[in-house]
Amino acid sequence: AFVKTIPELNVIGLRVCFSMGMLTLEQAILLRDAGLYEYNNNLDTAASFYINVIKTRTYEERLESIENIINANLRLSCGGILGLGESVAQRIEFIHTLSKLKKQPDTVPLNALYPSEGTPLADCKTVDPFEYIRTVALARIAMPRSEIALAAGRNFMSSEMQALCFYVGTGTFY
């Protein structure tokens, strides 16, 4: 059903980006041939921290899905979530992993976790604004051709923080 919808959306000028989980190479090719603009498959965090927050699939499975997207010649949107409880070193590891993919992501959405009561991550401390800004700057340096995007959590950021993110390397909202 989605494959039939993509050309219809393209006709009206929308850039279609899907985020529907893991993809095989065959699925990625099918979406590309239907005219999909971009596919989002986030790594979420560093490999060394991943097991602390994700239990439904392995980091290696995520990397395999990302490679399928790249091999199908789809635009890749791949980023993660800051503030899951990871260390600064793990944020650096995460950005390094993104920068060393077979092809660097076209878009790197950087989400900021906003802990919500009643969720497993409710007790996480929100990421320090300057740590978030430094991570944006690092992403810009490590992936100079990627579009770094402010993503989820930006509505809890001050306008000053958002402005600094744009100053150091963010190019868009996601």
KEKE-3310 file (N, C-alpha, C; in steps of 0.2 Angstrom, whole numbers, plus 5000, padded with zeros to 4 digits):
npx = (5004:5010:5020:5012:5007:5018:5022:5011:5012:5024:5020:5013:5023:5029:5042:5046:5049:5052:5050:5051:5056:5067:5075:5076:5088:5081:5068:5072:5076:5064:5056:5065:5063:5050:5050:5054:5060:5069:5075:5073:5083:5087:5102:5102:5110:5127:5136:5142:5133:5120:5113:5108:5096:5089:5081:5075:5081:5097:5112:5120:5111:5104:5114:5116:5104:5105:5115:5109:5100:5109:5116:5105:5105:5097:5093:5099:5093:5099:5102:5101:5097:5100:5104:5100:5106:5118:5136:5148:5159:5152:5143:5152:5157:5146:5144:5155:5154:5143:5149:5158:5151:5148:5143:5141:5127:5114:5105:5106:5097:5096:5090:5083:5081:5066:5062:5048:5035:5031:5037:5050:5062:5060:5067:5079:5091:5089:5098:5112:5111:5122:5130:5123:5123:5137:5138:5131:5140:5151:5146:5144:5157:5162:5154:5154:5146:5134:5116:5113:5101:5089:5079:5067:5062:5066:5056:5057:5068:5076:5075:5087:5096:5092:5096:5110:5113:5110:5120:5132:5131:5118:5106:5093:5076:5068)
npy = (4994:5006:5008:5011:5023:5032:5037:5045:5055:5061:5067:5078:5085:5082:5078:5062:5054:5039:5030:5016:5005:4991:4986:4975:4972:4970:4976:4989:4992:4991:5002:5012:5011:5014:5028:5034:5046:5047:5037:5034:5028:5026:5025:5028:5028:5025:5010:5005:5008:5005:4992:4996:5003:4998:4984:4976:4974:4971:4980:4977:4973:4984:4991:4983:4985:4999:4998:4991:5001:5011:5003:5002:5014:5024:5040:5043:5045:5046:5046:5050:5049:5060:5061:5049:5044:5041:5043:5057:5052:5042:5048:5054:5042:5038:5048:5046:5033:5036:5044:5036:5027:5017:5026:5043:5049:5057:5065:5070:5067:5074:5070:5076:5069:5070:5067:5058:5056:5040:5032:5021:5028:5039:5044:5049:5062:5077:5082:5092:5108:5114:5103:5097:5106:5106:5093:5094:5102:5094:5084:5091:5094:5081:5076:5084:5086:5081:5085:5092:5090:5098:5089:5079:5085:5098:5107:5109:5116:5131:5147:5153:5142:5135:5144:5144:5131:5131:5140:5133:5122:5116:5113:5113:5109:5094)
npz = (5000:5004:4994:4983:4986:4986:4973:4971:4980:4977:4965:4969:4974:4986:4997:5000:5015:5023:5039:5044:5051:5051:5036:5022:5008:4997:5000:5002:4989:4982:4988:4983:4969:4968:4970:4982:4992:5004:5017:5034:5047:5062:5072:5085:5097:5104:5100:5112:5122:5118:5121:5134:5131:5120:5116:5107:5095:5088:5088:5077:5068:5065:5059:5048:5041:5038:5029:5019:5015:5010:5000:4991:4985:4991:4998:5014:5030:5046:5063:5080:5098:5110:5128:5134:5144:5141:5141:5138:5131:5124:5116:5107:5102:5095:5085:5078:5073:5064:5055:5049:5042:5027:5018:5022:5032:5023:5030:5047:5060:5076:5090:5106:5121:5130:5146:5151:5162:5169:5159:5154:5154:5162:5173:5168:5166:5158:5143:5144:5139:5132:5130:5121:5110:5108:5103:5091:5085:5084:5075:5064:5060:5059:5049:5036:5024:5027:5031:5046:5058:5069:5079:5087:5103:5102:5105:5118:5120:5122:5113:5111:5113:5102:5092:5094:5090:5077:5073:5075:5067:5063:5051:5048:5054:5059)
capx = (5000:5014:5023:5008:5006:5024:5022:5005:5014:5029:5016:5011:5029:5031:5048:5043:5054:5049:5054:5046:5060:5072:5074:5081:5090:5075:5063:5075:5076:5057:5055:5068:5060:5043:5051:5055:5066:5074:5073:5076:5084:5092:5106:5099:5116:5133:5136:5143:5127:5114:5110:5105:5090:5086:5081:5071:5085:5104:5116:5123:5105:5103:5120:5114:5098:5107:5119:5104:5098:5115:5117:5100:5105:5092:5095:5099:5093:5102:5104:5100:5094:5104:5101:5097:5110:5125:5142:5150:5163:5148:5141:5158:5157:5140:5145:5161:5151:5139:5154:5162:5147:5150:5141:5139:5120:5112:5102:5107:5092:5098:5084:5085:5076:5063:5060:5041:5033:5028:5041:5056:5067:5058:5072:5085:5092:5089:5104:5114:5110:5129:5132:5119:5126:5144:5137:5129:5146:5155:5143:5145:5164:5163:5150:5153:5141:5127:5112:5112:5094:5086:5074:5062:5064:5067:5051:5059:5074:5075:5076:5094:5099:5091:5100:5117:5113:5111:5126:5137:5130:5112:5104:5086:5072:5066)
capy = (5000:5012:5008:5014:5030:5036:5041:5050:5060:5064:5071:5084:5089:5081:5074:5057:5050:5034:5027:5010:5000:4988:4985:4971:4976:4970:4981:4996:4993:4992:5008:5017:5011:5018:5035:5036:5051:5046:5033:5036:5022:5029:5021:5029:5029:5022:5003:5003:5010:5002:4987:4999:5006:4995:4976:4973:4972:4972:4986:4975:4972:4991:4993:4980:4989:5005:4996:4990:5008:5014:4999:5003:5021:5028:5044:5040:5049:5042:5050:5047:5052:5062:5061:5043:5042:5040:5048:5061:5048:5038:5053:5054:5036:5038:5052:5043:5028:5038:5047:5030:5022:5016:5033:5047:5050:5063:5069:5067:5070:5074:5071:5077:5065:5074:5062:5058:5052:5034:5029:5018:5033:5045:5047:5052:5069:5080:5083:5099:5112:5115:5097:5096:5111:5103:5087:5096:5105:5088:5081:5096:5093:5074:5074:5091:5086:5079:5090:5091:5092:5098:5084:5078:5088:5105:5111:5111:5120:5139:5150:5154:5136:5133:5148:5142:5125:5133:5144:5128:5117:5113:5117:5112:5106:5088)
capz = (5000:5004:4988:4978:4988:4985:4967:4971:4984:4973:4960:4972:4976:4993:4997:5005:5019:5028:5045:5046:5054:5047:5029:5018:5002:4992:5002:5000:4981:4980:4989:4979:4963:4969:4970:4989:4993:5009:5022:5041:5051:5067:5076:5092:5102:5103:5101:5119:5126:5115:5125:5139:5130:5115:5117:5101:5089:5089:5084:5070:5064:5063:5054:5041:5038:5035:5023:5014:5012:5006:4994:4986:4983:4994:5003:5021:5036:5052:5069:5087:5103:5116:5134:5136:5150:5139:5143:5133:5126:5120:5111:5102:5098:5091:5080:5075:5070:5059:5051:5046:5038:5020:5015:5028:5031:5020:5035:5053:5065:5083:5095:5113:5125:5136:5150:5152:5168:5167:5154:5157:5154:5165:5177:5164:5166:5151:5141:5145:5132:5129:5128:5115:5105:5106:5099:5085:5082:5082:5070:5058:5058:5057:5043:5033:5019:5029:5034:5053:5059:5076:5079:5093:5109:5101:5107:5125:5119:5122:5106:5111:5112:5095:5088:5094:5086:5070:5072:5075:5061:5061:5045:5047:5059:5057)
cpx = (5004:5018:5019:5007:5012:5024:5016:5008:5020:5026:5014:5016:5031:5037:5046:5049:5050:5053:5049:5050:5065:5070:5079:5083:5084:5070:5066:5074:5069:5055:5058:5065:5053:5044:5052:5061:5071:5071:5077:5076:5089:5096:5104:5105:5122:5132:5137:5137:5120:5110:5106:5098:5086:5086:5078:5075:5093:5107:5118:5117:5103:5108:5118:5109:5100:5112:5115:5101:5103:5116:5111:5100:5099:5095:5094:5098:5094:5105:5103:5097:5099:5101:5098:5101:5117:5130:5144:5155:5158:5144:5146:5158:5152:5141:5150:5158:5147:5144:5158:5158:5150:5149:5139:5131:5119:5109:5104:5103:5095:5093:5087:5079:5073:5060:5052:5039:5030:5031:5047:5062:5065:5063:5079:5085:5092:5096:5106:5114:5117:5132:5129:5122:5133:5143:5135:5136:5151:5152:5144:5152:5165:5160:5149:5148:5134:5123:5111:5105:5092:5080:5069:5066:5066:5062:5052:5065:5073:5077:5084:5098:5098:5095:5107:5118:5114:5117:5132:5136:5124:5109:5096:5082:5069:5060)
cpy = (5006:5013:5012:5021:5035:5040:5046:5056:5064:5069:5077:5088:5088:5076:5068:5054:5045:5032:5022:5004:4997:4986:4980:4975:4976:4975:4988:4997:4995:4999:5014:5017:5014:5025:5038:5041:5050:5041:5034:5029:5024:5024:5022:5032:5025:5014:5001:5004:5007:4997:4990:5002:5002:4987:4973:4971:4974:4978:4984:4974:4979:4993:4990:4983:4995:5004:4995:4996:5011:5010:5000:5010:5025:5034:5042:5045:5044:5046:5046:5051:5054:5063:5055:5040:5040:5045:5052:5057:5044:5042:5053:5048:5035:5042:5049:5037:5030:5041:5042:5025:5022:5023:5037:5048:5057:5068:5066:5070:5069:5075:5072:5074:5070:5069:5063:5053:5045:5030:5026:5023:5040:5048:5049:5059:5072:5082:5090:5102:5113:5109:5095:5100:5108:5097:5089:5099:5099:5085:5085:5095:5086:5072:5081:5091:5084:5085:5088:5094:5092:5093:5084:5081:5095:5109:5113:5115:5128:5141:5151:5148:5134:5137:5146:5135:5127:5137:5139:5123:5114:5117:5117:5109:5099:5085)
cpz = (5000:4998:4983:4980:4987:4979:4967:4975:4981:4967:4962:4975:4983:4992:5002:5008:5024:5033:5047:5049:5050:5040:5026:5012:4997:4994:5000:4993:4979:4982:4985:4972:4963:4969:4977:4989:4998:5014:5029:5045:5056:5070:5083:5096:5100:5104:5108:5124:5124:5119:5131:5138:5124:5116:5111:5095:5091:5085:5077:5066:5061:5058:5047:5038:5035:5029:5018:5011:5008:4999:4989:4983:4985:4998:5010:5026:5042:5057:5075:5092:5109:5122:5137:5142:5148:5141:5137:5128:5122:5115:5105:5098:5093:5085:5075:5070:5064:5053:5047:5043:5031:5016:5021:5026:5027:5025:5042:5058:5072:5087:5102:5117:5130:5140:5152:5158:5165:5161:5157:5157:5158:5170:5174:5165:5159:5149:5142:5139:5129:5127:5121:5109:5103:5102:5092:5081:5079:5076:5063:5056:5056:5050:5039:5027:5021:5032:5041:5055:5067:5075:5085:5099:5108:5104:5115:5125:5119:5115:5106:5110:5105:5090:5088:5090:5079:5068:5072:5070:5060:5055:5044:5053:5055:5061)
residu = (ALA:PHE:VAL:LYS:THR:ILE:PRO:GLU:LEU:ASN:VAL:ILE:GLY:LEU:ARG:VAL:CYS:PHE:SER:MET:GLY:MET:LEU:THR:LEU:GLU:GLN:ALA:ILE:LEU:LEU:ARG:ASP:ALA:GLY:LEU:TYR:GLU:TYR:ASN:ASN:ASN:LEU:ASP:THR:ALA:ALA:SER:PHE:TYR:ILE:ASN:VAL:ILE:LYS:THR:ARG:THR:TYR:GLU:GLU:ARG:LEU:GLU:SER:ILE:GLU:ASN:ILE:ILE:ASN:ALA:ASN:LEU:ARG:LEU:SER:CYS:GLY:GLY:ILE:LEU:GLY:LEU:GLY:GLU:SER:VAL:ALA:GLN:ARG:ILE:GLU:PHE:ILE:HIS:THR:LEU:SER:LYS:LEU:LYS:LYS:GLN:PRO:ASP:THR:VAL:PRO:LEU:ASN:ALA:LEU:TYR:PRO:SER:GLU:GLY:THR:PRO:LEU:ALA:ASP:CYS:LYS:THR:VAL:ASP:PRO:PHE:GLU:TYR:ILE:ARG:THR:VAL:ALA:LEU:ALA:ARG:ILE:ALA:MET:PRO:ARG:SER:GLU:ILE:ALA:LEU:ALA:ALA:GLY:ARG:ASN:PHE:MET:SER:SER:GLU:MET:GLN:ALA:LEU:CYS:PHE:TYR:VAL:GLY:THR:GLY:THR:PHE:TYR)
# end
